[in-house]
């Protein structure tokens, strides 16, 4: 307790995001403010691959982990983890991005979008913010087409209807999901982390 188990050193700029691989617990991906993505072997505390492509966020495809969503500026790149090849480049202003199987969700201040990776990166659903600025999103861990945006629940198969929850007093800065427990975690500028089921 109270000390780091591993130190991963190598980024030259501020580290902006990271994500663990869903099937390989020793694989961690990170990105920095200079657009560098690094793949790490956690046990060896070593970077085994680096390339350019993200300065905001990186997220592995849940369950399989074959693809990586990498956000930089107004571009989300969908990258094959093994080859490093870009499958799709989606142009949209991005504050946050996440993946669920063959779908990717992105959020900007004014809209949330669901993209179909299987359909060549086509935007298949869009939700306008309606005055509230969006800051974060994630797919529901148990329902692959249900999205939490801020902490509103959106099922795009039912149109643009959302279910709102009074979650935090401040801006919700990040959401995360846990498929093992079907929970969503929210964190806010109000200094609270809340877990939702």
Order of alpha helices (4+ residues) and beta strands (2+ residues): beta-beta-beta-beta-beta-beta-beta-beta-beta-beta-beta-beta-beta-beta-beta-beta-beta-beta-beta
